[in-house]
Amino acid sequence: MKVRFGLAVAATALSVSLAASAQPGGGGGRGQRGGGMFGGGGGLMLLRSPEVQKELKMTPPQLEKLETAQATMQETIQKIMQDAGGPMAFRDMTPEDRTKFMAQMQAVQAKATSDLLDTTQQARLKQLSLQQEGPNALARKDVADQLKLTADQRKAIEDANRAAQEEQRGFFQGLQNATPEERQQAMAKMQTMRTATGAKLAALLSPDQKRVWDAMLGAKFTFPPQRGFGGPGGPGGGRRPGGAPPPPPV
């Protein structure tokens, strides 16, 4: 349970506070969380949702391979985290180490999904991951490059993420031994902070960039309700993760 909880904590914290580290020189630290798994629960973790499986039209053979793919990915991620110093070590990483850490996580996600899904399914999963991550994904270099964000915009995004990181500094200290109710409260507060940061980032886009962003998101998908952290259906419960609340409007 502690290992699973550590993974879930790292996923949430990375998606909120370390998104800017995906940019070169990003010192500001859904919302990885980065892309893939650490983009608010995206990537292969999204495939645990029956609603997402239906949206992607996954075949029975793909569904049979999913559990093995997830187990392999989790083992790989655990090793990466252990080598990095544990699930909480990213809080003390340098910007360069964070960039390397996120790149490793993204590579694991990319390989897992490419081995499992066809090209069309991968494209739609990427859209769903961006929808779940919301405007926090603007801090990712690949997203920023596609939107052609200016240097001033990238700096403003970095500053917003740095402010969010400062606000939640030490937020997860002691949570490994917290009660389910305390974990739920912590996740609710973190989601509120994430939504507020996403709204600030969305407001930085020009009308043309908003149109490109909307195209990157694709057709709107309604994620299943998010469940309590550490309880049935929550990230710590080992069952379906549920979805994230809708991102702030852009």
N, C-alpha and C positions, 0 to 999 in steps of 0.2 A: 504493500500500500504506500509506503514512504517513497519508493522509487516512482510509482505512478504519480503520486502527488507532486513530487519534485519535477517531473516532466511537465505536468500541467501548469505548475507555477511558472516554470521557465518559459513555456509557450506563451502564456498570457503576458508576462512581464516583457518578454522580448517584443511582442507585437505592439506594445504601447511605448516602451521607453527606449528600445534599441533600433527602431526603424531607421533613424537617421544614420546609424553606423554602417548601413549598406552603401552609403555614398563615400567616395574617397575623402578622407579627412573629417568624416562626420564624428564630432565629439559629443553630440547630444544624446547618443544612446537611442502588431489588426491593426505597432500593430503592425517584423518577421513576419515577433511573434514571428518585419521581414516577410519574405514570401513563404509559400508552401505551408508546411505545418505551422510555422511560427508566424503566419500572417493572420492570427485570430482563429487558428484551428483549421486552416485551409489545407490544400494538398491532399495527400492520401488519407488524412484523418477525416476529411469531409466525406469520403467514400463509405464511412461507417453508417451514414444516414441513409435509410431506405428511400427517402424522398430524393436524395441526390442520385442514388443508384437508378431510380426510375427516370430522372431527368436525363441522365447520360445514356439511358437504354443499355445498361450493362447486361451482358449475356450470362447465362448460367455458368459457363466455364470461367468467365472473369470473376464472378462472385465466389466460385470455389477457390480461386487463387488469392482472393483478397486477404483472407485471414493469415495465410502464410506470408504474404507480402508485408502486411502490417507488423507481424511478429519479427520478421527480418529487419524491417526499418527501425523498430523500437530497440532491438539489440544494438544496431549500429549507432543510433542516437545516444543510447546509454553509454556506449564506449566513448563517443566523442565528448560527452559531458564529463565523464570520469577523467578522461585525459586532460580536459580543460580545468579540472579542479572541483567538479561537482555542479549540481543544478543551479546553485546560487553564485557561482564564480563569475558569471558575466558582469555582475555589478561592479567588480573591481578590475575588469579588463581595460586595457588601453584601446583607443579607437582602432588601431591596426589589428589587435587580437580579436576585437569584436567583428571586424570585417571578415577575417579568416574564419571565425566561428560560424558566422551567418552563411558564408559561402559553402562551408562543409554541410550545413543543414540543408541548404537549398539543393546541393548536389545529390544528397540522399533522397530528397523528395522527387527531384526530376527523374532520377533513375527508376525509382519505385513506380511512378506513374507511367513513364514511357514503356516500362516492361509489361504493364498491365492493360493500358488503354490504347485505343487506336488514335489516329491524329485528330479526328473530329471530336472525340471524347476529351482528349487532352486540351483542346482549344476551349471547349465549353467549361471544363473544370477550372481553367485559368480564369475565365470570366466569373465563375461562382466564387473563387477564392478572392478575387478583387472586390466583389460585392460584399462578401463577409468582412473583409478587412476595412472596406470603406476608404475615406480620404486619407487615412493613416498610411495607405500604400503609396501616397505621393512622395514619401521620403525615400522609397526604393529607387536606386539609380536607373534600373531598366524602365520603370514607370516614368520617372522624371525625364529621361532621354526621349521617350516616345511622345511625351507631352511638350517637349522642347521648352522646359522651364528655364527661365532666365537665372542668372547668377543671383540676382536679388531675391527671386522667389525661393531658390534652393536655400539661401541663407536664412530667410524667414521661416522656412519649414524646419531647418536645423534648430533655430532658436526656439520654436514652439515645442519641438520634441525635447530639447534640453530643459525647458521649463517644466514639462510634464515629468521628466525624469527626476528633477529636483523635488517636485511635489510628492512623488511616490517613493522617494529615497527611504530605504529601510522599511518599506510597506510590508514586505513579506517576512520580515524577521520574526521568528517564533511561530510562524504559521504551520510548520511541519507537525507541531504538536497541538494545533488548535482543534477545537471542536468543529463538527460539521456546520453548526450555526455560525461560528466565527468565520469559517471559510466562506460561507455564503455571503455574509456581510462584506467580507473583504473583496469578493468578486463583484458584488454589486457596486461598491465604491470604485473599484478599478474600471468597470464598464462605464460609469458616469464620467470619470476622468477621460477615458478613451474617446467617448462621444464628444466631449467638449473640445478636446484637441483636434479631432477630425473636422469639427465645424470650423475651427480657425484655419485649418489647412485648406478646406474647400473654398473658403472665401478668398483665397489668394489667386485662384484661377481666373484667367480672362475668358470672355464668352467663347472664343475659338477653342481654347483649351478644354472648356467644359464640354463642348461638343465631342471632342476627341475622347475625353474621359468617359462620356456616356457610351460611345461606341466600343470602348474597351470593356465596359461592364456587360454589354450584350443585353438580351432580354431579361427583364426583372424576374428574379427567382425568390419565392417566399420560403425562407428557412423555417424549419420546425422550431417551436419554442425552446428557448434555452432552459435547462434544468439546473437544479441546485448543484453547486460545486461540492464534489465529494460524495454526493448522494446518487441514487439511481438515475442513470442517464447523464450524470455530470462527468467532467473530465477525470475525476478521481475515482469514479465508480466502475471503470472498465467496461462500460456499455456505450450505447450510442451517444455521441456528444451533444446532440441537439444543434441548433444554429445560433447565430449571433443576432441581436436586434438589428433592424435596418440601419444602415449608416446614415449620417446626416445628409440632407439633400444638398446637391451641388448645383 
